[in-house]
Amino acid sequence: MVVKKKKSTKNTKTSKIIKNVGKISKPKLEKEFYQKYRWFFTKSGKLVYGGKSAEQNEEVVRDLIKSKKNRIIMHTKIPGSPFAVIDDYVGSVTLKDMDEAAIWTACFSRAWRNGLKKTTIDIFLSEQLVKKSGMSAGTFGVIGKIDRVTVELKLALCKQKDILRAAPLESCNGKKLALIVPGNIEKEEFAKQISGKLKIDKEEILNALPTGGFGMGK
């Protein structure tokens, strides 16, 4: 009597498992809420964010009002700026945090596109903001006292949360890759030049930069 040996399925199952492991896709990391806006972190680690457009500014402010969070807000004195939010309790925000946020607000405003070297920033609280009938998207009124500071337009390129940012020099914690100022080089061409020097993808650089012309800072 011939006894036929049963074929072992162990190796077959193992090989299928090994093949399937390679097919398992890695879960996509969810973006933080602020990553759809313009953003950076101050040297002390405080998040600052603001809208990329009038519609996003409307969203940022309305969400703050709805949440009843009172935050320090910044906007250029002239139109054309993000409503920049320092996302922490008012009492924990330092003057250095505010200086960094003011510089960032200025640089991502129309002032950079217009090639200005300096501009004035309005500083107030989110609880002071009001939306009056007839105001267009991204436009709000401010009730009460407004503090003002004039800042120089200059940014540093550096990595924050593993993402390239254009942030105030102090915010880069000594890890700047380049200093940039308003200038005559068009954004696309400048990004191409920086991409070659820093070996960073051009699209990542374009996403980090403000709108306007560029030059290298000293």
C-alpha positions in Angstrom: 0.0 0.0 0.0 1.4 3.3 -1.0 0.7 6.2 1.3 0.7 9.5 -0.5 2.3 12.3 1.5 0.1 15.3 1.9 1.5 18.4 0.4 2.5 20.9 3.0 0.6 24.2 2.8 2.8 25.9 5.4 5.3 27.3 2.9 2.5 28.3 0.5 0.6 30.2 3.2 3.8 31.9 4.4 4.7 33.0 0.9 1.2 34.5 0.4 1.5 36.4 3.7 4.9 37.7 2.7 3.6 38.8 -0.7 0.6 40.5 0.9 2.8 42.4 3.3 4.3 44.3 0.5 0.9 45.3 -0.8 -0.2 46.8 2.5 -0.4 50.6 2.0 0.9 52.8 4.8 -1.9 54.9 6.4 -1.8 58.5 5.3 -0.9 60.9 8.0 -3.7 63.4 8.7 -2.8 67.0 8.2 -3.0 69.3 11.2 -5.8 71.9 10.9 -3.4 74.8 10.4 -1.6 73.2 7.5 -4.3 74.4 5.0 -3.4 78.0 6.0 -0.1 79.9 6.1 1.7 79.0 9.3 4.9 78.8 11.3 6.0 78.3 14.9 7.7 81.0 17.0 11.1 80.3 18.7 9.2 79.4 21.9 7.0 76.9 20.0 3.8 78.9 19.7 1.7 78.3 16.5 0.9 81.3 14.3 -1.4 80.9 11.4 -3.4 83.0 9.0 -5.5 82.8 5.8 -4.1 82.5 2.3 -7.1 84.4 0.9 -10.0 86.6 1.9 -12.2 83.5 2.2 -9.7 81.7 4.5 -9.4 84.9 6.6 -13.1 84.8 7.0 -13.0 81.2 8.0 -10.1 81.8 10.5 -11.9 84.6 12.3 -15.4 83.1 12.3 -14.0 79.8 13.7 -12.3 81.8 16.5 -15.4 83.8 17.3 -17.5 80.6 17.3 -15.1 78.8 19.6 -15.0 81.8 22.0 -11.3 81.6 22.2 -9.7 85.0 22.8 -6.4 85.2 20.9 -4.0 87.9 19.9 -4.6 88.8 16.2 -2.4 90.8 13.8 -3.1 92.5 10.4 -1.3 95.1 8.4 -2.5 98.6 8.8 -3.0 98.7 5.0 -5.4 96.2 3.3 -4.1 92.8 2.0 -2.9 90.7 4.8 -3.6 87.5 6.6 -5.4 87.7 10.0 -2.5 86.2 11.9 -3.5 84.3 15.0 -1.1 83.5 17.8 -2.7 80.2 19.0 -2.2 80.3 22.7 -3.7 82.0 25.8 -3.1 85.7 25.7 -1.3 85.7 29.0 1.3 83.2 27.9 2.3 85.1 24.7 5.6 87.0 25.1 6.8 90.2 23.4 9.3 88.1 21.4 6.4 85.9 20.2 4.6 89.0 19.2 7.6 90.5 17.4 8.0 87.3 15.4 4.3 87.1 14.5 4.4 90.8 13.4 7.3 90.2 11.1 5.6 87.1 9.6 2.3 89.0 9.1 4.1 91.8 7.3 6.0 89.5 5.0 2.9 87.6 3.9 1.0 90.7 3.2 0.7 93.0 0.2 3.6 94.9 1.5 6.0 92.2 0.2 4.4 92.1 -3.2 4.7 95.9 -3.3 8.4 95.6 -2.5 8.3 97.6 0.7 11.1 97.3 3.2 9.0 98.1 6.3 5.3 98.2 7.1 3.0 98.8 10.1 1.1 96.0 11.9 -2.1 96.4 13.9 -2.4 94.2 17.0 -5.7 93.5 18.8 -7.7 90.7 20.4 -10.1 88.4 18.6 -12.9 89.4 21.0 -12.6 93.0 19.5 -13.5 91.8 16.0 -17.0 92.5 14.6 -18.7 91.7 11.3 -21.0 94.4 10.1 -23.6 94.1 7.5 -22.3 94.7 4.0 -18.7 93.8 4.8 -17.1 91.6 2.2 -15.4 88.2 2.9 -12.3 88.5 5.0 -13.2 92.0 6.2 -13.9 92.8 9.9 -14.1 95.8 12.1 -12.1 96.3 15.3 -13.7 97.8 18.4 -11.4 99.4 21.0 -7.7 99.9 21.4 -5.3 98.9 18.6 -1.6 98.6 19.3 0.8 99.2 16.4 4.4 98.2 15.6 6.5 98.8 12.5 8.6 95.9 11.3 11.2 95.1 8.6 10.3 92.6 5.9 12.8 89.8 6.0 12.4 86.0 6.3 14.5 82.9 6.7 13.9 79.6 5.1 14.1 76.7 7.5 12.4 73.4 8.3 9.6 73.3 10.9 7.7 70.0 11.6 9.8 68.6 8.7 8.1 71.1 6.3 10.0 74.1 4.7 8.8 77.4 6.1 9.6 81.0 5.4 9.7 82.4 9.0 11.3 85.2 11.0 15.0 84.5 11.6 14.5 84.1 15.3 11.9 81.4 14.8 14.4 79.2 12.9 16.4 78.5 16.1 19.8 78.9 14.3 18.8 76.5 11.6 18.3 78.9 8.7 18.9 77.7 5.1 18.7 81.1 3.5 17.7 84.7 4.2 15.2 86.3 1.8 13.9 89.9 1.3 11.5 91.6 -1.2 13.3 92.0 -4.5 13.2 91.9 -8.3 13.5 88.2 -9.0 10.1 86.6 -9.9 8.8 83.9 -7.6 9.1 81.0 -10.0 12.7 81.9 -11.0 13.7 82.5 -7.4 12.3 79.1 -6.3 14.2 77.5 -9.2 17.5 79.1 -8.0 17.0 78.2 -4.4 16.0 74.7 -5.3 19.3 74.2 -7.1 21.3 75.6 -4.2 19.5 73.8 -1.3 18.6 70.6 -3.2 15.0 71.1 -2.1 12.0 70.4 -4.4 10.9 73.6 -6.2 7.2 73.0 -5.3 8.0 72.9 -1.6 9.9 76.2 -1.9 7.0 77.8 -3.8 4.5 76.7 -1.1 6.7 78.3 1.6 7.3 81.7 -0.1 5.1 84.8 0.1 3.7 86.4 -3.1 5.9 88.8 -4.9 9.5 89.3 -6.0 12.6 88.2 -4.1 16.2 88.8 -3.3 18.8 87.3 -1.0 19.1 88.8 2.4 22.4 89.5 4.3 
